[in-house]
Amino acid sequence: QVQLIESGGGLVQAGGSLRLSCASSGGTFSIYAMGWFRQAPGKEREFVAAISENGANTDYTDSVKGRFTISSDNGKNTLYLQMNSLKPDDTAVYYCAARVAGSSSYIESQPQEYDYWGQGTQVTVSS
């Protein structure tokens, strides 16, 4: 059973930066494709970014392209999301997720395709 624990959320002013981390345990991190999702109050959970197991492929939702960067350190079993130029619309609970990957280049943006989820970390961006 894979366990995912997010950290790094908080309150930041618009234009600021935060770095989210997701520590994985209980599984072999290197065989999972990973992703970040977020859910704002009253809204559905939405895709933010994803990375393949080998780190070669990444994908982002349009609203965060050029501002957010997803990365992973398989040696540390940790997934990251660097968030720059934050906007109030980025306010949400951010979740990391893991999916068993049949291919090291596999990448997934659909939340229903993920097998494991963290508990979430709150990100609040003030205007």
C-alpha positions as CSV (number, residue, x, y, z in Angstrom):
1,Q,0.0,0.0,0.0
2,V,1.5,3.3,-1.1
3,Q,1.2,6.2,1.3
4,L,1.5,9.8,0.1
5,I,2.0,12.8,2.3
6,E,1.9,16.3,1.0
7,S,3.6,19.3,2.6
8,G,4.6,22.9,1.8
9,G,1.2,24.6,1.5
10,G,0.4,27.9,3.2
11,L,-0.7,31.4,2.8
12,V,1.1,33.6,0.2
13,Q,0.4,36.9,-1.5
14,A,-0.3,37.1,-5.2
15,G,2.9,36.9,-7.2
16,G,4.6,34.8,-4.6
17,S,5.9,31.3,-4.7
18,L,5.5,28.0,-2.9
19,R,7.0,24.6,-3.3
20,L,4.9,21.6,-2.5
21,S,6.4,18.2,-1.7
22,C,4.8,14.7,-1.7
23,A,6.7,12.0,0.2
24,S,5.9,8.4,-0.8
25,S,6.3,5.3,1.3
26,G,5.1,1.7,1.3
27,G,5.8,1.1,-2.4
28,T,8.4,1.2,-5.0
29,F,8.3,4.9,-6.0
30,S,10.1,4.4,-9.3
31,I,7.3,2.4,-10.9
32,Y,4.6,5.0,-10.5
33,A,3.5,7.8,-12.7
34,M,2.6,10.8,-10.5
35,G,0.4,13.8,-10.6
36,W,-0.8,16.9,-8.8
37,F,-4.5,17.9,-8.6
38,R,-6.3,20.6,-6.8
39,Q,-9.8,21.3,-5.5
40,A,-11.2,24.7,-4.7
41,P,-14.4,25.1,-2.5
42,G,-17.5,24.2,-4.5
43,K,-15.5,22.9,-7.4
44,E,-14.5,19.5,-8.8
45,R,-11.0,18.2,-8.4
46,E,-9.0,19.3,-11.4
47,F,-5.7,18.2,-13.0
48,V,-2.7,20.5,-12.4
49,A,0.4,18.6,-13.5
50,A,1.7,15.1,-14.2
51,I,5.1,13.4,-14.7
52,S,6.1,10.1,-16.1
53,E,8.0,7.5,-14.0
54,N,11.2,8.2,-15.8
55,G,10.7,12.0,-15.6
56,A,11.0,12.4,-19.3
57,N,7.4,13.5,-19.9
58,T,5.4,16.2,-18.1
59,D,2.0,17.8,-18.7
60,Y,0.3,20.8,-17.3
61,T,-3.1,22.3,-17.3
62,D,-3.1,25.5,-19.4
63,S,-3.7,27.8,-16.5
64,V,-0.4,26.9,-14.8
65,K,1.8,26.5,-17.8
66,G,4.9,28.7,-17.5
67,R,4.3,29.2,-13.8
68,F,4.3,25.7,-12.2
69,T,7.0,23.0,-12.6
70,I,6.5,19.4,-11.6
71,S,9.6,17.3,-10.8
72,S,10.5,14.1,-8.9
73,D,13.5,12.7,-7.0
74,N,13.1,8.9,-7.2
75,G,16.1,8.5,-4.8
76,K,14.2,10.5,-2.2
77,N,10.8,9.0,-3.1
78,T,9.5,12.6,-3.4
79,L,7.4,14.5,-5.9
80,Y,7.6,18.3,-6.1
81,L,5.5,21.1,-7.5
82,Q,7.2,24.5,-7.7
83,M,4.6,27.2,-8.0
84,N,5.6,30.7,-9.1
85,S,3.6,33.8,-9.9
86,L,0.8,32.6,-7.8
87,K,-2.7,34.0,-8.4
88,P,-5.8,34.0,-6.1
89,D,-7.4,31.6,-8.5
90,D,-4.7,29.0,-7.5
91,T,-6.3,28.9,-4.0
92,A,-7.2,25.2,-3.4
93,V,-6.4,22.1,-1.6
94,Y,-3.6,20.4,-3.5
95,Y,-3.3,16.6,-3.7
96,C,-0.6,14.4,-5.1
97,A,-1.5,11.1,-6.6
98,A,0.2,7.9,-7.9
99,R,-0.7,5.4,-10.5
100,V,1.0,2.1,-11.3
101,A,2.7,2.7,-14.6
102,G,2.9,0.0,-17.3
103,S,5.4,2.1,-19.1
104,S,8.2,4.4,-17.8
105,S,7.0,7.1,-20.2
106,Y,3.3,6.8,-19.2
107,I,1.6,10.0,-18.1
108,E,-1.9,10.6,-16.9
109,S,-4.1,13.6,-16.4
110,Q,-7.4,11.9,-15.5
111,P,-8.0,11.8,-11.7
112,Q,-10.1,8.6,-11.9
113,E,-7.1,6.7,-13.3
114,Y,-5.0,7.2,-10.2
115,D,-4.6,4.5,-7.6
116,Y,-3.3,6.4,-4.5
117,W,-3.9,9.8,-3.1
118,G,-2.5,12.0,-0.4
119,Q,-4.5,13.9,2.2
120,G,-4.0,17.3,0.6
121,T,-2.3,20.5,1.6
122,Q,-4.0,23.9,1.6
123,V,-2.7,26.7,-0.6
124,T,-4.2,30.1,-0.2
125,V,-3.2,33.1,-2.3
126,S,-4.3,36.5,-1.2
127,S,-4.8,39.4,-3.5
